[in-house]
């Protein structure tokens, strides 16, 4: 497949001995053959380096192993790894060391990108544990304007990016940013990059499950799952990128409700003794600082009456209805208020429509 576009696949790793061989083997099983594989060891001490070295020795024309000079943070290591992609590559594919690819991943993603030169990012269905994600784009939509993908998220809460493993990027997009990921947004820097890229490019999608991500590991985002991360991310993405995708009226409306639901969640958490954990508040302080918000207890105090009222009513309703669903992980402007019409008519030549009814 000599004439096929060249793909640089990158796996930065640190102490992932348990999963690394499976990750590498999934790349070796790709039905698409015109690629290189760059393994970047971030000073591992658990034998991961030795595993990677064995594969590099067996496949000298395909696999390169690079060692960092000193230990880096995860985002720094990812940025360092992306600077090592081949100057000949047309596409770049990150594969996190505890994830893996289905055999047709590269072939299917490259096919979409090659057919549509304005596509900057290609995604597909993601299998996370035993659950399929990124299934919010109507079939058979293959290419959607980047602006419409942003609006799908901000107005309908349809998130289509997944993780670094679940997307393919054009290498010139990767080379155009230095560093590629912004450290201040860690550990959600990859989502911010996607919103940046889609301001000026289209979004490609393959309606197949092409990547696998684990849920049962000790990854950097795992401890935050119970912290109301969905509400924080919505506010963070909206504050940072919302004006690129929404009208002024839409942005003001969505921001008002994103702030309300996020800070109401924090207030409810403050009222629950089990939430008085240092790591919970440290996470939210750091997150708010990353988008230029200050953590202010007076802001939370404004929501105390409503928080108490909702908790009292919620407890009564759960007893009456038997509904014990967890609080705090849903709720964007489109879910709480039917102010916006549905985003519809998504397709190769059918832009998204989302208009205020007022």
N, C-alpha and C positions, 0 to 999 in steps of 0.2 A: 504494500500500500504506500509506495514511495511518494506518489503525487498527493497523498492526503495531507491536510494541514497538520503541523507538528504541535503536540500538546505537552506542556510541562506539568507533571503531577508532583505535588509537594506534600510531604508529611513531616512536620516538626514534632519531635517527641521528647519526653522526659519521663523516665521510669515507667514505661508502659509495657514491660516484658510480657505480661499476661495476654495482651491483645495484639502486639505489634506484628507477629508472624501472620496472623489471620488477615490483618489489614494489608500487608504486603502481598500476600497470596491473592487477594481479591483484585489487586492491580494487575498482577501477572496473568490473571484469567480473562482480561478484557478482550472482547472480540475485535476492538479497534487496536491496531498494532503500531501506529506511528507516534510513539511517545517516549519521553524520558521520565525517570522517577528520581526525585531528589529527596533523600532522607536527611534530616537535620537533627543531630543529637545535641540536646541542651544539657550536657554534662550529666548524663544518666549514671546511676550507681547500682542499678539492679540487674545488670546483664543485658539491658536493651541494646546497648551499643554492639555487643558481640553478635546478637541476632541480626541486626542490620548489616554488620560487616560481612557476615556469612552470605547474605543475599547479594550484596554489592560484589563480592568475589565471584559468585556464580553467574552474575549477569553484568559483566563489566561494560558492555555497550549500552545498557539500558538503565542501570541503577547507579547513582552517585551517592556516597555517604559523606556528609560534611559535619564537622564538629565545631561547636561554638567555642570561642576563646575563654569565655567565662559564663557563669550561669545568668540567664536572662529571665525576665518575667514572661508569662505566656504570650502576651501581645508583642513584646519585643522579639521573642523567638519567631513568631509568625511573620513579623515584618522582615526579620533577617532572612528567613527561609524564602520569602517571595523575591528578595533581591538576587537570589541564586538561580532563578529560572533561566533557561536558555534564551539568548537573544534571537534565536531562530523560531521560537515558539509563537504560534498564533493564538493559542488558548492556554489557560492556566486552570488547573483543578486542584484544590486543596482537599486532602483526605486526612481528617484528624485520626490520630494513632489508635484510638479505641473504636473507630468506625470501620466500615468497609463498603465496597461498591458491588453492585450486581454486574454480571458480565457485560451487558449491553449499555452500561452507563455512558462511557465516553462516546461510543458510536452514535447513540441516540441524541445526546446533547450537541455534539459537533454538527450533526446533520441539520438540526434546527438553526444553529448559529450560522452555518454556511449558506443556508437558504435565505437568510435575512440579515444583510450586512449592518443594519442599524441596531441589531440586538447586542447589548452589552453584557447581559447576564442571562443564563439559562438555568432553570430549576426544574424539578420533577417531584412526584410524590416521594415522601420520605417515610420509611418505616422506622419508628422509634419504639424500641421494645417490640410489643405486639400490636401497636396502633399505627395506622396510616395517617400522616399529617400532610399539610399543604394541599388539601383537596377542595379549596374554595373557588377555583377558576372553572367556569362552565366548560364542559367538553363540547366541541373539539378545539377550543381556543388554543392556538399555538403561539401567536405573537400578539402582544398587547402594548400599546404605547406606555412608556415608563410613567408618565403623569397619571394615567388611569390606574395603574397598579398602586401608586401612592394613595390615590383617592379611595381605592377599595379598602385600604387599611384604615385611613383616618376616618372615613365615613361609615364603613360596614365592618370594621375590625377583621378584615380578611388578610391574614399575614401569609405571604407566599415565599419567603426567603429561607426559612429553616435555619440551618447552621452553615458554617463554611464548607462542610462536606457535601451539602445538598445542592451546591451551585457550581456552574462553570462560568468563567469570566474570560473576556478577551484580554490577551496579554498586554496589549497597548494600554488598556485601562489600568491594569496593575502597575505598569511602568510609569504612568502619568502621575501617580501619587507617591510622595516620599515624605514620611512613611505612609504605607498603604492604610493601615489601621490607626485610628486616633486613640492613644492610650487612656485619655481622660474618660472615655466611654466604657472602658472595661468593666465587667466581662461581656458587654453587649455591643462591642465595637463593630462586629460584622453586620448587624442590622443597620447601623448608621451609615456604613459604607454603601450598602445597597441603595438607600434613599439618595445618597449623593450621586451615585452612578446613574440612576434612573432619571435624574433631572434632564439628562441630555441623550438618553438612549432608550431603546425598546427592551421589552422583557420577553424572553422565550420560555416556553413551558412544554415539557414532555409528559403526557398523561400515562405514565408508567411508574412503578416503584423502582427507583434506580439506586438508592443509597440506604444504608442502615446506620442508625445511631443508637447507642446504648442509653438506657435509663438507670441501670443498676450499678453504675460506677461512681467514683468519688470525684467527678469532674468539678470544674471551678464554679459552675452555676448550680450544682445540685443542692448545696445548703440553702439557696435562696428561694427554692420552689414554694415554700410556705410563707414567704415574706410579703405577699401581695405584689409579686414581681410584674404580673400582667398590667396592673394599674400604673405602676411606676413606669414601665416601658412605654405605655401609651402616652403618658404625659411627656416623657423624655423625647420620644420621636416627634411628637406634635410640636413641642417648643422649639426643637432644633430644625425640623424640616417642614413643618406644616405650611408655612407661608409659600413654599415652593410648589405646593400641590393644591392649595385651597384658595378661594377668594377671601378677601378680608372679612366679610360677613360670616362665611363658613368657619374660618379660623377662630374668630372671636367666640362663636357659638360653641364649637368643639372644645376650645380651651377652657371655657367657663365650666363645662360639665366634666371634663377630665380632671380639673383641679378639685371640683366638688367631690367626685367619687374617690379620688386618691386620698385627699386629706381627711375625708370622712372615714375611710378605712384606717388611716393612722390613728385617728381619734378613738375609734372602736378598739383598736389594738391596745392603746394606752389604758383603756378601761378594763381590759382583760389582763389579770395579773400574770397569766402564763406568757404574755407577750412582752413583759418587762425584762427582756434579755438584751445584753449589751450588743450582741452581734446584729440583732434586728434593727436597732436604732443606728448603729454604725453604718449599716448598709444603706439606709435611707438618707442619712446625712451626706455620705459620699455621693450617692446618686443625685440628690438635689443640687449639690455643689457643682456637679459635672454639667448641669444645664443652667447654672447661675441663679439657683434658688437658694435662699437661706432657710435653715431649719429653725422655725420659730414656734415655740410652745403656745404663744398667743394666737397664732393662726389655728392651731388645733383646738384651742379653747372655744373658738367661735362655733365649732361643730358639736360641742358637748351635749347641748339639749337634744339635737337631732339624733346623735349617737345613742344616747340613753333611750330615747323614744323608739328608735328602730330595733334596738336590742330587746326591749321589753315586748314590743309587738312581735318581733321575730321569734322569741321564745314561745309566746302564746301560739303563734301560727304553726310552729314545728310540732308542738304537742297535738294541736288539732288536726293537722294535715299529715303528720308523719314524715315531714320533709326535713332531713338533716343535712342538706347540702352545705358545703363549706362556703363561707363568705369571702369576698375580697378578690376573686380571680377573674371576674367578668365586669362588664359595665363600662362601655364607652358611650359616646354621645348617641350613637345609633341604636344601642341596645336599650337605653333608659328612656329615650324620647323618640317618638315617631315623627320627628321634625323633617327628616330627609326622605326623599323617595328612594326606592331600592336602586342600587347600581345594576344596570342590566345591559343587554346587547353587547356583551364583550365578545370580540372576535378579531380575526386578522384585519378586517377593514371596518369594524364597528366599534367606535369609541365608547367608553363608559359614560353614563349619564347619571348625574347626581345633583339635583337642584333643590334649592330651598323652596318650600311650598308657601312661604310667606312673602 
